[in-house]
Amino acid sequence: MGMATTTRAIKPQAVIDLHDRCMSLNYPRYPVVMERGQGSRLYDSNGKEYLDLFAGFGAGLLGHCHPDLVNAVTDQAKKLWHAGNLLHTDPQTRLAEAISRHGFGGRSFFCHSGADANEAAFKLARLYGQTLPGPAGPRYKIISTTGSFHGRSFGTMVATGQTTVRKGFEPLLTGFEQVPYNDLDAMAEAIDDETVAVIVEPIQGEGGVNIPSAGYLPGLRTLCDEHDMLLICDEVWTGCGRTGKYFAYQHWAIEPDIMTLAKGVGGGLPVGVMCASPRVAELYDCRKQGVVKHATTLGGNCLSMAAAAKLFDVLERDDLVAHALEMGARAVERLRESARQTPAIKRVRGVGLFIGIELAPGTEGSTLEPAWFENAKEVVDRCMERGVLINSTQGDVLRLAPPLTISQDDLDQGIDVIEQVITGQ
Ligand SMILES: Cc1ncc(COP(=O)(O)O)c(C=O)c1O
């Protein structure tokens, strides 16, 4: 006899009231309760449909409730959730193998978030600095770039090149410095005897979808080689096919020493990855070091790993990385064509399905009028009213990061709405 299932109708106001009464109010949320998702679509508790061109900060890499991920997680849920990292489990190793094969042959440490992954990278870099000290002792300084975002933990917020993130949390962890993004001379200048690593987003995400010039990443690689420093690529936004390559550093034909992943890698489940080249990963090798240098209890838990391992299977099987490249190129071309005719659009940046539209409110003929337009969030809000979810960053940049599974029709339909809002239609 089957069990009766009861579905409780969600009362949006009750959810919002409970949130307001019992939850930490960290996030400026819309007064909408999302109830379910399917593919590129979300549905709120009133049944309103949204085309999701942001996928929850890019984490829904394969869209909502992808059937293969649902099956992988459901099957795993019936077998084993968590065994602890003193024991081997199969899903972890499958994911590690996929990352290694598609990347640079590195070894993966699993955790829960981008901040977590970057912390693991910073600690590893400090160990590296101990093994190769400078004249003044162990090297420990890590250089990052202005406009970057690496997380909100104590280490990552000081690596983040946006001062508002760390304001109020002093005294801060020392050993971090920022130089302007896309400026190799500034980077070269900042390196001293105590510098051990550079952390960089191959394409800056929170900073406004900023794509560096062709020589930047290769130049950083050379600088790191010359100074025996580690190049850490923060691929939390850009990893796993988002930009039309498995990992964004591959656009520049270089390899990092360490790569960090989160957001999309879990397909919506919490997964962070710190993947290091074997030479560097040795410093976390408990067989060689004789001690555990870094760990986290639930890192690599079976459910998250089953989803992430399956996500790579689907990327491969459905050729979604090439799809992202192609769809993104078409969307950027279309948006650039619009920009030529629309004074309200200043610039369009994008690689694969990671796209930024920089608005130009003050320009002559701009339809972004002071009567309604304060910043790009106003456009985001209007798109949401019309059932299209996008995001904004840095005040004047709209961000699109749709699922890699999105169809041409859906993407076109979403861009139609964005263009209508921008042009005041
Ligand atoms: C490039 C980058 N690195 C790290 C992080 C931090 O990731 P998480 O929010 O999972 O801690 C973010 C978050 O936006 C990010 O964009």
The ligand as an SDF file (V2000), in Angstrom:
LIG
                    3D

 16 16  0  0  0  0  0  0  0  0999 V2000
   34.8780   34.5540   -7.3070 C   0  0  0  0  0  0  0  0  0  0  0  0
   34.2900   34.1920   -5.9850 C   0  0  0  0  0  0  0  0  0  0  0  0
   35.0360   33.5500   -5.0890 N   0  0  0  0  0  0  0  0  0  0  0  0
   34.5420   33.1740   -3.8960 C   0  0  0  0  0  0  0  0  0  0  0  0
   33.2630   33.4760   -3.5400 C   0  0  0  0  0  0  0  0  0  0  0  0
   32.7210   33.0440   -2.2210 C   0  0  0  0  0  0  0  0  0  0  0  0
   31.9130   31.9470   -2.4110 O   0  0  0  0  0  0  0  0  0  0  0  0
   30.8390   31.5030   -1.2890 P   0  0  0  0  0  0  0  0  0  0  0  0
   29.7550   32.5300   -1.3030 O   0  0  0  0  0  0  0  0  0  0  0  0
   30.3950   30.1540   -1.7470 O   0  0  0  0  0  0  0  0  0  0  0  0
   31.5730   31.4580   -0.0110 O   0  0  0  0  0  0  0  0  0  0  0  0
   32.4390   34.1520   -4.4390 C   0  0  0  0  0  0  0  0  0  0  0  0
   31.0420   34.4800   -4.0970 C   0  0  0  0  0  0  0  0  0  0  0  0
   30.3770   35.2190   -4.7450 O   0  0  0  0  0  0  0  0  0  0  0  0
   32.9740   34.5300   -5.6920 C   0  0  0  0  0  0  0  0  0  0  0  0
   32.2250   35.2030   -6.5960 O   0  0  0  0  0  0  0  0  0  0  0  0
  1  2  1  0
  2  3  1  0
  2 15  2  0
  3  4  2  0
  4  5  1  0
  5  6  1  0
  5 12  2  0
  6  7  1  0
  7  8  1  0
  8  9  2  0
  8 10  1  0
  8 11  1  0
 12 13  1  0
 12 15  1  0
 13 14  2  0
 15 16  1  0
M  END
$$$$
